[in-house]
């Protein structure tokens, strides 16, 4: 969930990502009515509800044989649709059918629902029972439309939102291809079978850029726990060798004070402090393995240089374009108005723009010095750094060295 929150934040922005997190956490409301007093009267069905129904408010992994066995084990009389337990379950089965098989373009008649109940769950009921249970679901707040058939009109996520989330997961280099496919499958369960058919081709695609570290999910979970408890962590840090495989960067384990995990440019980073120093350090999550939570409390974040006022993630990412550690400084550059899109993409809107001579513009921004140096080499044909002088000289020297290699 933590990984998804960060990926969503980067692709959807703060407002939409906040709504996503609230929707995901509130999805459990669909099983709330299993705690109704009537249901508590039947201990056997409480067991079924606890072990068979999760999150989406419907049967996720129950097959017909297990379902019928559980229903009939306590009392054969309860296997009818009007028994004490299964009468309370029928509305959930109908809701599950509406979730899986209906939308505005695929409406279900009462007979369609009766047939699906029989085929999927081996249960039978009358038209009157279907109508009454749908009315009950509507009274519970489910947006079920009855017009030339029935369909579930609104869901936790629209198809467009789900497609964006799935695409975001596959574009992330922070997880393995296998984990990306598993997450995509979980997201698909928030829609119906028609949406699944539209994204089926994605499950055959590999980005070729996804992480190889199989422990990343375990690492994320452990680091999140350490951050929540305010503890230090130790871990092994990996790097690629000439054999193109990951190997430990050194034999000694890293001891780090963890503060935040963020997603930047498709990579997932831990922002922390290497315990032997007092400055900020960054670590790629896909290079971290064998995380151990230590008993020792971490250093207060305000004691770390650069984080004295806490961590503003959006501002921090804007100033650390390539996630280099170190200080930030004010930089002035000259460019053309047509280049403004690239500036906003890389540094955000926390920049100051004034008009210069002819068609040029003068831009003032704040950025990590190492990150800006490499960024300026990438876009050197489109910008001229005006200050500070130390940055101008460094870029000039690097440009001359590059030029000599091509003479």
C-alpha positions as a Markdown table, in Angstrom:
| # | Residue | x | y | z |
|---|---|---|---|---|
| 1 | Unk | 0.0 | 0.0 | 0.0 |
| 2 | Unk | 2.9 | 2.4 | 0.8 |
| 3 | Unk | 4.5 | 1.8 | -2.5 |
| 4 | Unk | 1.2 | 2.4 | -4.4 |
| 5 | Unk | 0.6 | 5.6 | -2.4 |
| 6 | Unk | 3.9 | 7.0 | -3.6 |
| 7 | Unk | 3.5 | 6.0 | -7.2 |
| 8 | Unk | 0.0 | 7.5 | -7.2 |
| 9 | Unk | 1.3 | 10.7 | -5.7 |
| 10 | Unk | 3.8 | 11.1 | -8.4 |
| 11 | Unk | 1.4 | 10.4 | -11.3 |
| 12 | Unk | -1.9 | 11.8 | -10.0 |
| 13 | Unk | -0.7 | 14.7 | -7.8 |
| 14 | Unk | -1.5 | 15.4 | -4.1 |
| 15 | Unk | -5.3 | 15.9 | -4.3 |
| 16 | Unk | -6.0 | 12.8 | -6.4 |
| 17 | Unk | -3.6 | 10.7 | -4.5 |
| 18 | Unk | -5.2 | 11.7 | -1.2 |
| 19 | Unk | -8.6 | 10.7 | -2.5 |
| 20 | Unk | -7.1 | 7.3 | -3.7 |
| 21 | Unk | -5.8 | 6.6 | -0.2 |
| 22 | Unk | -9.1 | 7.5 | 1.5 |
| 23 | Unk | -11.0 | 5.3 | -1.0 |
| 24 | Unk | -8.8 | 2.4 | -0.5 |
| 25 | Unk | -9.0 | 2.6 | 3.3 |
| 26 | Unk | -12.8 | 3.2 | 3.2 |
| 27 | Unk | -13.4 | 0.3 | 0.9 |
| 28 | Unk | -13.8 | -1.9 | 4.0 |
| 29 | Unk | -17.2 | -0.2 | 4.6 |
| 30 | Unk | -18.7 | -2.8 | 2.3 |
| 31 | Unk | -18.4 | -5.5 | 4.9 |
| 32 | Unk | -19.5 | -3.3 | 7.8 |
| 33 | Unk | -23.1 | -4.7 | 7.8 |
| 34 | Unk | -21.8 | -8.2 | 8.6 |
| 35 | Unk | -21.7 | -7.0 | 12.2 |
| 36 | Unk | -25.5 | -6.5 | 12.3 |
| 37 | Unk | -27.1 | -7.9 | 15.3 |
| 38 | Unk | -29.1 | -10.5 | 13.2 |
| 39 | Unk | -25.9 | -11.9 | 11.8 |
| 40 | Unk | -24.4 | -12.3 | 15.3 |
| 41 | Unk | -27.1 | -14.8 | 16.1 |
| 42 | Unk | -25.6 | -17.4 | 13.9 |
| 43 | Unk | -22.0 | -18.3 | 14.8 |
| 44 | Unk | -21.6 | -20.6 | 11.8 |
| 45 | Unk | -22.3 | -17.8 | 9.3 |
| 46 | Unk | -20.1 | -15.4 | 11.2 |
| 47 | Unk | -17.3 | -17.9 | 10.5 |
| 48 | Unk | -18.2 | -17.9 | 6.8 |
| 49 | Unk | -18.3 | -14.1 | 6.6 |
| 50 | Unk | -14.9 | -13.8 | 8.4 |
| 51 | Unk | -13.1 | -16.3 | 6.2 |
| 52 | Unk | -14.8 | -15.9 | 2.8 |
| 53 | Unk | -15.6 | -12.2 | 2.5 |
| 54 | Unk | -12.9 | -9.5 | 2.2 |
| 55 | Unk | -12.6 | -5.8 | 1.3 |
| 56 | Unk | -14.7 | -5.7 | -1.8 |
| 57 | Unk | -17.8 | -6.9 | 0.0 |
| 58 | Unk | -18.0 | -10.1 | -2.1 |
| 59 | Unk | -16.7 | -13.5 | -2.7 |
| 60 | Unk | -13.1 | -13.2 | -3.9 |
| 61 | Unk | -11.7 | -16.7 | -3.8 |
| 62 | Unk | -14.5 | -19.1 | -2.8 |
| 63 | Unk | -15.5 | -21.9 | -5.2 |
| 64 | Unk | -18.9 | -23.5 | -5.4 |
| 65 | Unk | -17.9 | -26.7 | -3.5 |
| 66 | Unk | -16.4 | -24.9 | -0.5 |
| 67 | Unk | -19.3 | -22.4 | -0.4 |
| 68 | Unk | -21.9 | -25.2 | -0.4 |
| 69 | Unk | -20.0 | -27.2 | 2.2 |
| 70 | Unk | -19.8 | -24.3 | 4.6 |
| 71 | Unk | -23.5 | -23.4 | 4.2 |
| 72 | Unk | -24.7 | -27.0 | 4.7 |
| 73 | Unk | -22.3 | -28.1 | 7.4 |
| 74 | Unk | -24.2 | -26.5 | 10.3 |
| 75 | Unk | -27.8 | -27.0 | 9.4 |
| 76 | Unk | -29.2 | -28.3 | 6.1 |
| 77 | Unk | -32.3 | -26.2 | 6.5 |
| 78 | Unk | -30.2 | -23.1 | 6.2 |
| 79 | Unk | -29.3 | -24.0 | 2.6 |
| 80 | Unk | -32.5 | -22.4 | 1.3 |
| 81 | Unk | -32.6 | -18.7 | 0.4 |
| 82 | Unk | -34.9 | -18.1 | 3.2 |
| 83 | Unk | -32.9 | -19.6 | 6.0 |
| 84 | Unk | -31.6 | -17.3 | 8.8 |
| 85 | Unk | -28.0 | -17.1 | 7.5 |
| 86 | Unk | -28.2 | -17.3 | 3.7 |
| 87 | Unk | -31.0 | -14.8 | 3.4 |
| 88 | Unk | -28.5 | -12.2 | 4.8 |
| 89 | Unk | -25.9 | -13.5 | 2.3 |
| 90 | Unk | -28.0 | -13.2 | -0.8 |
| 91 | Unk | -27.7 | -9.5 | -1.1 |
| 92 | Unk | -23.9 | -9.8 | -1.0 |
| 93 | Unk | -23.9 | -12.4 | -3.7 |
| 94 | Unk | -26.1 | -10.2 | -5.9 |
| 95 | Unk | -23.8 | -7.2 | -5.2 |
| 96 | Unk | -20.9 | -9.3 | -6.3 |
| 97 | Unk | -22.6 | -10.3 | -9.5 |
| 98 | Unk | -23.4 | -6.6 | -10.2 |
| 99 | Unk | -19.8 | -5.7 | -9.6 |
| 100 | Unk | -18.5 | -8.4 | -11.9 |
| 101 | Unk | -21.0 | -8.4 | -14.7 |
| 102 | Unk | -22.7 | -5.1 | -15.0 |
| 103 | Unk | -22.2 | -1.5 | -16.0 |
| 104 | Unk | -24.2 | 1.1 | -18.0 |
| 105 | Unk | -23.6 | -0.8 | -21.2 |
| 106 | Unk | -24.2 | -4.3 | -19.7 |
| 107 | Unk | -27.4 | -4.3 | -17.7 |
| 108 | Unk | -28.7 | -7.4 | -16.0 |
| 109 | Unk | -32.3 | -8.6 | -16.0 |
| 110 | Unk | -33.6 | -10.4 | -12.9 |
| 111 | Unk | -33.4 | -13.7 | -14.8 |
| 112 | Unk | -29.7 | -13.0 | -15.6 |
| 113 | Unk | -29.0 | -12.5 | -11.9 |
| 114 | Unk | -30.9 | -15.7 | -11.1 |
| 115 | Unk | -28.9 | -17.6 | -13.7 |
| 116 | Unk | -25.6 | -16.3 | -12.4 |
| 117 | Unk | -26.5 | -17.2 | -8.8 |
| 118 | Unk | -27.1 | -20.7 | -10.0 |
| 119 | Unk | -24.0 | -21.0 | -12.2 |
| 120 | Unk | -21.5 | -19.3 | -9.9 |
| 121 | Unk | -22.7 | -20.3 | -6.5 |
| 122 | Unk | -25.2 | -23.2 | -7.0 |
| 123 | Unk | -27.9 | -21.2 | -5.4 |
| 124 | Unk | -31.5 | -20.6 | -6.5 |
| 125 | Unk | -34.0 | -17.9 | -5.7 |
| 126 | Unk | -37.1 | -16.2 | -7.0 |
| 127 | Unk | -37.5 | -13.0 | -8.9 |
| 128 | Unk | -39.1 | -11.4 | -5.9 |
| 129 | Unk | -36.0 | -12.2 | -3.8 |
| 130 | Unk | -33.8 | -10.5 | -6.4 |
| 131 | Unk | -35.9 | -7.4 | -6.4 |
| 132 | Unk | -36.1 | -7.2 | -2.6 |
| 133 | Unk | -32.4 | -7.7 | -2.1 |
| 134 | Unk | -31.5 | -5.0 | -4.7 |
| 135 | Unk | -33.8 | -2.6 | -3.0 |
| 136 | Unk | -32.1 | -3.5 | 0.3 |
| 137 | Unk | -28.7 | -2.8 | -1.3 |
| 138 | Unk | -29.9 | 0.6 | -2.6 |
| 139 | Unk | -31.1 | 1.5 | 0.9 |
| 140 | Unk | -27.7 | 0.6 | 2.2 |
| 141 | Unk | -26.3 | 3.3 | -0.1 |
| 142 | Unk | -25.1 | 1.3 | -3.1 |
| 143 | Unk | -25.6 | 3.2 | -6.4 |
| 144 | Unk | -27.6 | 0.5 | -8.3 |
| 145 | Unk | -29.7 | 1.8 | -11.2 |
| 146 | Unk | -32.9 | 0.0 | -12.2 |
| 147 | Unk | -33.6 | 1.0 | -15.7 |
| 148 | Unk | -34.2 | -1.6 | -18.4 |
| 149 | Unk | -32.2 | -4.0 | -16.1 |
| 150 | Unk | -29.9 | -3.5 | -13.2 |
| 151 | Unk | -26.3 | -2.2 | -13.1 |
| 152 | Unk | -23.9 | -0.9 | -10.5 |
| 153 | Unk | -23.5 | 2.8 | -11.5 |
| 154 | Unk | -20.6 | 3.9 | -9.3 |
| 155 | Unk | -17.5 | 2.2 | -7.9 |
| 156 | Unk | -14.5 | 3.0 | -5.8 |
| 157 | Unk | -12.5 | 3.9 | -8.9 |
| 158 | Unk | -13.5 | 4.7 | -12.5 |
| 159 | Unk | -12.0 | 2.6 | -15.3 |
| 160 | Unk | -9.9 | 5.6 | -16.3 |
| 161 | Unk | -8.5 | 5.9 | -12.8 |
| 162 | Unk | -7.7 | 2.2 | -12.7 |
| 163 | Unk | -6.0 | 2.2 | -16.0 |
| 164 | Unk | -3.8 | 5.1 | -14.9 |
| 165 | Unk | -2.9 | 3.3 | -11.7 |
| 166 | Unk | -2.1 | 0.1 | -13.5 |
| 167 | Unk | 0.0 | 2.0 | -16.1 |
| 168 | Unk | 1.8 | 3.8 | -13.3 |
| 169 | Unk | 2.7 | 0.5 | -11.6 |
| 170 | Unk | 4.2 | -0.8 | -14.8 |
| 171 | Unk | 6.1 | 2.4 | -15.5 |
| 172 | Unk | 7.7 | 2.2 | -12.0 |
| 173 | Unk | 11.2 | 0.8 | -11.9 |
| 174 | Unk | 10.9 | 0.2 | -8.1 |
| 175 | Unk | 9.4 | -3.3 | -8.3 |
| 176 | Unk | 9.8 | -6.5 | -10.2 |
| 177 | Unk | 7.7 | -7.4 | -13.2 |
| 178 | Unk | 6.1 | -10.2 | -11.2 |
| 179 | Unk | 5.1 | -7.8 | -8.4 |
| 180 | Unk | 3.8 | -5.3 | -11.0 |
| 181 | Unk | 1.5 | -8.0 | -12.5 |
| 182 | Unk | 0.3 | -9.1 | -9.1 |
| 183 | Unk | -0.6 | -5.5 | -8.2 |
| 184 | Unk | -2.4 | -5.0 | -11.5 |
| 185 | Unk | -4.5 | -8.1 | -10.8 |
| 186 | Unk | -5.5 | -6.6 | -7.4 |
| 187 | Unk | -6.5 | -3.3 | -9.0 |
| 188 | Unk | -8.6 | -5.1 | -11.6 |
| 189 | Unk | -10.8 | -6.5 | -8.8 |
| 190 | Unk | -12.2 | -3.0 | -8.3 |
| 191 | Unk | -13.9 | -3.1 | -11.7 |
| 192 | Unk | -15.7 | -5.7 | -13.8 |
| 193 | Unk | -14.9 | -8.4 | -16.3 |
| 194 | Unk | -15.3 | -5.9 | -19.2 |
| 195 | Unk | -12.5 | -3.7 | -17.8 |
| 196 | Unk | -10.3 | -6.8 | -17.3 |
| 197 | Unk | -10.6 | -7.7 | -21.0 |
| 198 | Unk | -9.5 | -4.2 | -22.0 |
| 199 | Unk | -6.2 | -4.4 | -20.0 |
| 200 | Unk | -5.5 | -8.1 | -20.5 |
| 201 | Unk | -2.7 | -7.3 | -23.0 |
| 202 | Unk | -0.8 | -5.5 | -20.3 |
| 203 | Unk | -0.1 | -8.8 | -18.5 |
| 204 | Unk | 2.0 | -10.0 | -21.4 |
| 205 | Unk | 4.2 | -6.9 | -21.4 |
| 206 | Unk | 7.5 | -6.5 | -19.5 |
| 207 | Unk | 9.0 | -3.1 | -19.2 |
| 208 | Unk | 12.5 | -4.4 | -19.1 |
| 209 | Unk | 13.4 | -1.8 | -16.6 |
| 210 | Unk | 11.8 | -3.2 | -13.5 |
| 211 | Unk | 13.8 | -4.0 | -10.4 |
| 212 | Unk | 15.6 | -7.3 | -9.9 |
| 213 | Unk | 15.8 | -7.2 | -6.1 |
| 214 | Unk | 13.2 | -9.7 | -5.0 |
| 215 | Unk | 13.2 | -8.4 | -1.4 |
| 216 | Unk | 11.9 | -4.9 | -2.2 |
| 217 | Unk | 8.4 | -5.4 | -0.7 |
| 218 | Unk | 9.9 | -6.9 | 2.4 |
| 219 | Unk | 12.3 | -4.0 | 2.7 |
| 220 | Unk | 9.5 | -1.4 | 2.3 |
| 221 | Unk | 7.4 | -3.0 | 5.0 |
| 222 | Unk | 10.4 | -3.2 | 7.4 |
| 223 | Unk | 11.5 | 0.4 | 6.7 |
| 224 | Unk | 7.9 | 1.7 | 7.1 |
| 225 | Unk | 7.7 | 0.0 | 10.5 |
| 226 | Unk | 11.0 | 1.5 | 11.5 |
| 227 | Unk | 9.9 | 5.0 | 10.5 |
| 228 | Unk | 6.7 | 4.6 | 12.4 |
| 229 | Unk | 8.5 | 3.4 | 15.6 |
| 230 | Unk | 11.3 | 6.0 | 15.2 |
| 231 | Unk | 14.1 | 3.3 | 15.1 |
| 232 | Unk | 17.4 | 3.0 | 13.2 |
| 233 | Unk | 17.8 | 0.3 | 10.6 |
| 234 | Unk | 20.7 | -1.6 | 9.1 |
| 235 | Unk | 20.9 | -3.2 | 5.7 |
| 236 | Unk | 23.1 | -4.4 | 2.9 |
| 237 | Unk | 23.3 | -2.1 | -0.1 |
| 238 | Unk | 23.7 | -3.5 | -3.7 |
| 239 | Unk | 25.3 | -2.3 | -6.9 |
| 240 | Unk | 25.7 | -3.8 | -10.4 |
| 241 | Unk | 28.8 | -5.6 | -11.3 |
| 242 | Unk | 30.3 | -6.1 | -14.8 |
| 243 | Unk | 28.3 | -9.3 | -15.0 |
| 244 | Unk | 25.2 | -7.1 | -14.9 |
| 245 | Unk | 24.1 | -8.7 | -11.6 |
| 246 | Unk | 23.5 | -7.1 | -8.2 |
| 247 | Unk | 26.2 | -7.6 | -5.6 |
| 248 | Unk | 26.8 | -6.1 | -2.1 |
| 249 | Unk | 28.5 | -2.7 | -2.4 |
| 250 | Unk | 30.6 | -3.5 | 0.7 |
| 251 | Unk | 30.9 | -6.1 | 3.4 |
| 252 | Unk | 30.0 | -3.7 | 6.3 |
| 253 | Unk | 26.3 | -3.1 | 6.7 |
| 254 | Unk | 24.8 | 0.4 | 6.5 |
| 255 | Unk | 23.3 | 1.9 | 9.6 |
| 256 | Unk | 20.8 | 4.6 | 8.7 |
| 257 | Unk | 18.2 | 6.8 | 10.4 |
| 258 | Unk | 15.2 | 6.5 | 8.2 |
| 259 | Unk | 12.8 | 9.5 | 7.7 |
| 260 | Unk | 10.8 | 9.1 | 4.5 |
| 261 | Unk | 10.3 | 7.0 | 1.3 |
| 262 | Unk | 9.6 | 8.8 | -1.9 |
| 263 | Unk | 9.1 | 8.1 | -5.6 |
| 264 | Unk | 11.1 | 10.3 | -8.0 |
| 265 | Unk | 11.4 | 9.8 | -11.8 |
| 266 | Unk | 10.1 | 6.2 | -11.5 |
| 267 | Unk | 12.6 | 5.2 | -8.8 |
| 268 | Unk | 11.9 | 4.6 | -5.1 |
| 269 | Unk | 14.2 | 6.2 | -2.5 |
| 270 | Unk | 14.7 | 6.2 | 1.2 |
| 271 | Unk | 15.6 | 9.6 | 2.6 |
| 272 | Unk | 17.6 | 9.2 | 5.7 |
| 273 | Unk | 20.9 | 9.9 | 7.5 |
| 274 | Unk | 23.9 | 7.7 | 7.5 |
| 275 | Unk | 24.5 | 7.3 | 11.2 |
| 276 | Unk | 28.2 | 8.3 | 11.1 |
| 277 | Unk | 27.5 | 11.7 | 9.7 |
| 278 | Unk | 25.0 | 14.5 | 10.2 |
| 279 | Unk | 23.8 | 15.2 | 6.6 |
| 280 | Unk | 21.0 | 13.8 | 4.4 |
| 281 | Unk | 21.6 | 10.7 | 2.4 |
| 282 | Unk | 19.5 | 8.9 | -0.2 |
| 283 | Unk | 19.3 | 5.2 | -0.9 |
| 284 | Unk | 17.5 | 3.4 | -3.8 |
| 285 | Unk | 14.9 | 1.0 | -2.4 |
| 286 | Unk | 15.6 | -1.5 | -5.1 |
| 287 | Unk | 19.2 | -1.7 | -4.0 |
| 288 | Unk | 18.4 | -2.3 | -0.3 |
| 289 | Unk | 18.2 | -5.8 | 1.1 |
| 290 | Unk | 18.3 | -7.7 | 4.4 |
| 291 | Unk | 16.7 | -4.8 | 6.4 |
| 292 | Unk | 17.0 | -5.1 | 10.2 |
| 293 | Unk | 15.2 | -2.8 | 12.6 |
| 294 | Unk | 17.5 | -1.9 | 15.4 |
| 295 | Unk | 16.5 | -1.2 | 19.0 |
| 296 | Unk | 18.3 | 2.2 | 19.1 |
| 297 | Unk | 16.1 | 5.2 | 18.4 |
| 298 | Unk | 16.9 | 7.2 | 15.3 |
| 299 | Unk | 18.3 | 10.8 | 15.4 |
| 300 | Unk | 15.7 | 13.6 | 15.5 |
| 301 | Unk | 15.0 | 14.8 | 12.0 |
| 302 | Unk | 15.7 | 18.4 | 13.0 |
| 303 | Unk | 19.2 | 17.5 | 14.0 |
| 304 | Unk | 20.1 | 16.7 | 10.4 |
| 305 | Unk | 21.6 | 19.4 | 8.1 |
| 306 | Unk | 19.1 | 20.4 | 5.5 |
| 307 | Unk | 16.1 | 19.0 | 7.5 |
| 308 | Unk | 16.1 | 21.5 | 10.4 |
| 309 | Unk | 12.6 | 22.6 | 9.4 |
| 310 | Unk | 11.3 | 19.2 | 8.6 |
| 311 | Unk | 10.8 | 17.5 | 5.3 |
| 312 | Unk | 8.6 | 19.2 | 2.6 |
| 313 | Unk | 8.5 | 16.3 | 0.0 |
| 314 | Unk | 7.3 | 18.3 | -3.0 |
| 315 | Unk | 9.9 | 21.0 | -2.4 |
| 316 | Unk | 12.6 | 18.5 | -1.7 |
| 317 | Unk | 12.0 | 16.6 | -4.9 |
| 318 | Unk | 12.1 | 19.8 | -6.9 |
| 319 | Unk | 15.4 | 20.8 | -5.5 |
| 320 | Unk | 16.9 | 17.3 | -5.9 |
| 321 | Unk | 16.2 | 16.5 | -9.5 |
| 322 | Unk | 18.4 | 13.4 | -9.7 |
| 323 | Unk | 18.3 | 12.7 | -5.9 |
| 324 | Unk | 21.9 | 13.7 | -5.2 |
| 325 | Unk | 22.7 | 14.4 | -1.6 |
| 326 | Unk | 24.2 | 17.7 | -0.5 |
| 327 | Unk | 23.2 | 21.3 | -0.2 |
| 328 | Unk | 21.0 | 23.4 | -2.5 |
| 329 | Unk | 21.8 | 27.0 | -3.7 |
| 330 | Unk | 20.2 | 29.7 | -5.8 |
| 331 | Unk | 21.0 | 29.6 | -9.5 |
| 332 | Unk | 20.2 | 32.0 | -12.3 |
| 333 | Unk | 20.1 | 31.0 | -15.9 |
| 334 | Unk | 19.0 | 32.5 | -19.3 |
| 335 | Unk | 16.9 | 30.5 | -21.7 |
| 336 | Unk | 14.0 | 30.9 | -24.1 |
| 337 | Unk | 10.3 | 31.1 | -23.3 |
| 338 | Unk | 9.7 | 27.9 | -25.2 |
| 339 | Unk | 11.8 | 26.0 | -22.6 |
| 340 | Unk | 9.5 | 26.8 | -19.7 |
| 341 | Unk | 7.7 | 23.5 | -19.9 |
| 342 | Unk | 11.0 | 21.6 | -19.2 |
| 343 | Unk | 11.8 | 23.9 | -16.3 |
| 344 | Unk | 8.5 | 23.3 | -14.6 |
| 345 | Unk | 8.8 | 19.5 | -15.2 |
| 346 | Unk | 12.2 | 19.4 | -13.6 |
| 347 | Unk | 12.0 | 22.1 | -10.9 |
| 348 | Unk | 8.3 | 22.6 | -10.3 |
| 349 | Unk | 6.6 | 26.0 | -10.1 |
| 350 | Unk | 8.7 | 27.4 | -7.3 |
| 351 | Unk | 10.9 | 29.4 | -9.7 |
| 352 | Unk | 11.0 | 33.1 | -10.6 |
| 353 | Unk | 10.8 | 34.2 | -14.2 |
| 354 | Unk | 11.6 | 37.6 | -15.6 |
| 355 | Unk | 11.9 | 38.8 | -19.2 |
| 356 | Unk | 15.4 | 39.4 | -20.6 |
| 357 | Unk | 16.7 | 40.9 | -23.9 |
| 358 | Unk | 15.1 | 39.9 | -27.2 |
| 359 | Unk | 13.1 | 36.7 | -26.7 |
| 360 | Unk | 15.0 | 35.4 | -23.7 |
| 361 | Unk | 13.8 | 34.9 | -20.1 |
| 362 | Unk | 15.8 | 35.0 | -16.9 |
| 363 | Unk | 15.0 | 32.2 | -14.4 |
| 364 | Unk | 15.9 | 32.1 | -10.7 |
| 365 | Unk | 15.6 | 28.8 | -8.9 |
| 366 | Unk | 17.0 | 26.7 | -6.0 |
| 367 | Unk | 18.5 | 23.3 | -6.6 |
| 368 | Unk | 21.0 | 20.8 | -5.3 |
| 369 | Unk | 24.3 | 21.8 | -6.9 |
| 370 | Unk | 25.3 | 18.3 | -8.1 |
| 371 | Unk | 21.8 | 17.7 | -9.6 |
| 372 | Unk | 21.9 | 21.0 | -11.4 |
| 373 | Unk | 25.4 | 20.5 | -12.7 |
| 374 | Unk | 24.4 | 17.2 | -14.5 |
| 375 | Unk | 21.0 | 18.7 | -15.5 |
| 376 | Unk | 22.8 | 21.7 | -17.2 |
| 377 | Unk | 25.0 | 19.3 | -19.2 |
| 378 | Unk | 21.9 | 17.5 | -20.4 |
| 379 | Unk | 20.2 | 20.8 | -21.5 |
| 380 | Unk | 23.4 | 22.8 | -22.2 |
| 381 | Unk | 22.3 | 23.8 | -25.7 |
| 382 | Unk | 19.1 | 25.5 | -24.4 |
| 383 | Unk | 20.4 | 27.4 | -21.4 |
| 384 | Unk | 23.2 | 29.6 | -20.2 |
| 385 | Unk | 24.0 | 29.7 | -16.5 |
| 386 | Unk | 24.5 | 33.2 | -15.3 |
| 387 | Unk | 25.4 | 32.5 | -11.7 |
| 388 | Unk | 26.9 | 31.6 | -9.3 |
| 389 | Unk | 30.3 | 32.0 | -11.0 |
| 390 | Unk | 31.5 | 28.7 | -9.5 |
| 391 | Unk | 28.8 | 26.9 | -11.4 |
| 392 | Unk | 29.6 | 28.7 | -14.6 |
| 393 | Unk | 33.3 | 27.7 | -14.3 |
| 394 | Unk | 32.5 | 24.1 | -13.5 |
| 395 | Unk | 30.2 | 23.8 | -16.5 |
| 396 | Unk | 32.8 | 25.5 | -18.8 |
| 397 | Unk | 35.6 | 23.1 | -17.7 |
| 398 | Unk | 33.3 | 20.1 | -18.1 |
| 399 | Unk | 32.3 | 21.3 | -21.6 |
| 400 | Unk | 35.9 | 21.7 | -22.7 |
| 401 | Unk | 36.8 | 18.2 | -21.5 |
| 402 | Unk | 33.9 | 16.8 | -23.4 |
| 403 | Unk | 34.9 | 18.8 | -26.5 |
| 404 | Unk | 38.4 | 17.4 | -26.4 |
| 405 | Unk | 37.1 | 13.8 | -26.5 |
| 406 | Unk | 35.4 | 14.5 | -29.9 |
| 407 | Unk | 38.2 | 16.5 | -31.6 |
